[in-house]
Amino acid sequence: MTPAGASPAEGQDVSRIDLGRYRVSSQRDDPAVLADVYRDIVNMAVWQRELSDVLKLEVAALVALPHDLELSMTVTPETARASVSEALGNVDAPAFCEDVAYLVDMFCSLLGFERAGLRLTVLRQAMCPRFHVDNVPCRFVTTYHGVGTDWLPHQAVDRSKLGRGSKGLSDKESHLYTEEDAIRQLDPGDVALLKGELWEGNENAGLVHRSPAVSPGESRLLLTLDVISH
């Protein structure tokens, strides 16, 4: 496990840590790292991966389409590939559809659900520009193209300044975070599980994150998956 930001002392037994004070991220180039989301002290697990050249080419073609993608659907591991392929219409992107299906299967298997809410969107501006927490148990996020999600280590946040607590000030002006260099960013291709406020035992510790700023002429291709329990 790789701590981010202020974290327990090296070698300290995390089982004895006051979880009211600490949360860390867990990041490795191994998909098995995503299971670390079940550790109480972890509020984000990240599989650091490199996209294949074939996948990058297909993603570039999707981003270059004359109409921006904006897909929202309910899928299962069995239906995801065909559903995404059908939604893309005449666009030939077999490696991309296979990868999305693989991630859906991983998400559902890990969390023990049969279905997921899938959103696939090309963004040319920040979707959620303010730092916030998600009022969900867990959200699965990966950026196929463009800049990755911004996030803050738990110990770098004054949570009283989230939402209305900012009193109308910007995140920086309200001193939501301790220092400018506290802001971290996921890399393109990274697969992340972000714990939200509704994960049992993670109240007041959901990962604080935001959509990154997108430069003029640039874009992002973002995939998110959410739990559907009924």
Steps between C-alpha positions, in 0.01 A plus 500: 500500500635842402388778734430842352529824694544508875469141613581262784865466587693243302468159655211602724232236551204639302261280699568725801450831320218741585287475186337832586828668408655291226419368156750408229495404135628164381666506156682228304541377143304186587119467464492308830560834674133587449408253775675734744184709492373258766768616741349752742795737476490516119262749337631457145654201324675559167616252240773688314490364147623586153253482213600287203588669170192347336277634777658844474429512125135407550462753783649774281242418231218523755618837626528629141138420411302803376247448780619465859424166662255510786381150591307403813369148549455210739719203416601160631834330441323287238335788310758779531702426185199471270320796659795735458573374148137556399499849654811594302314421178725486196816569698728195491665474842516132602796535736334792676169318541684194631690712751183666628337159543807377687481794740127452554562134585779598737285763673196277543703199614698701752198667658263205468231660281340376180459836324674833471403847386738591218577849376739563212555863414728724296556817703638828372462682831502400865180310588533552879759779541465534878653249740227278643422154635259253342188399692535140384671191644764487229564634151723350231684755286742481209610764250581345164616826345611837638575610853395281791286578804637742762489381861614599849656284771266468798743669739536804270127590511300722732170320445303778667568707186331255261173604336316773689786515747699695241258796550518574129877519485710300256669186630829685518356810667310296758820311590333167431844355446813580696741573215479533120735207449262279700296447181573165334389368162430156358680409178320412175430127504492476879205301633381634835242399759399807700328438831206729562312610809257205490767230529438350845764626743620772263269779613671843482790339316381470139777583256503873419539548124402714201503505122826653377515816294505426126710729282338658192503256210563204730255231616457204734336162451367395839341173609320472834323201652257511792333230704139412419361293787140447385 
